[in-house]
Amino acid sequence: MKKFLQFFEDRQKLTFMLAILWTIVIFIGCSMPGRDLPKVNLFDNFDKVVHFTFFAVFFGLWFLITSKSTKYALVIIVISIFYGFSIEYYQLYCVAGRGFDVWDGVADGLGALCGWWVIRGINSAEVRS
């Protein structure tokens, strides 16, 4: 897994472009009217897992183009929370069939935190080896 992260760390331009693309993909996905969303009901609140995953990847891509300090991690987590809740407000006022869901915003923030936790775990596992 460390080699996977290293691939993106070594290719800063690619990772930056993927981070921008992923940010746009999140926005487009959250801009779809409610009636156009695929009906996936594997279990209750499956959409929270989607939000969590979107923002774990969001955090990872943006974090891999920084100096990987705690300061940058916290900044990206705050940006993730702000972006997630901004999208919720956008959905409330601008997207047909969608609304504001505080738990989606919470899932976004927790996804970003988990992204940091996973990257830290992978990097510290390498140090212990």
C-alpha positions, 0 to 999 in steps of 0.5 A, a space after each residue: 500500500 505504501 508503494 501505491 501512495 508513493 506512486 501518487 506522491 512522486 507524480 505531483 502534477 498527476 495527483 494535483 489534476 486528479 484532486 481537481 477532477 475528484 473535487 469536480 466529480 463530487 460536485 457533479 454527483 451532488 448536483 444530480 437531481 434526486 430523481 436521477 440518482 441511482 437507487 442503491 439500497 444495500 442497507 440503510 444510510 448507504 449514502 453516508 458510506 458514499 459521502 464518507 468514501 468520497 471525502 476520504 479520497 478527497 482528503 488523500 489526493 489533496 494531502 499527497 500534494 502537500 508536505 504531509 504535515 499535521 498542519 496541512 492535514 488539519 487545513 484539508 480536513 477543515 476544507 473538506 468539512 466546509 466543502 461538504 456542508 457548502 454542497 449541502 446548502 447548495 443542494 437545499 437551494 439549487 438542486 431539485 429533489 435534494 435537501 440539506 442533510 447534516 449527517 451527510 456533512 458529518 460523513 464528509 468530515 469523518 471521511 476526511 479524518 479517516 483518510 488522514 488516519 489511513 495515510 498516517 497508518 500506512 506511513 507509520 507502518 513503513 517506519 516500523 518495518 
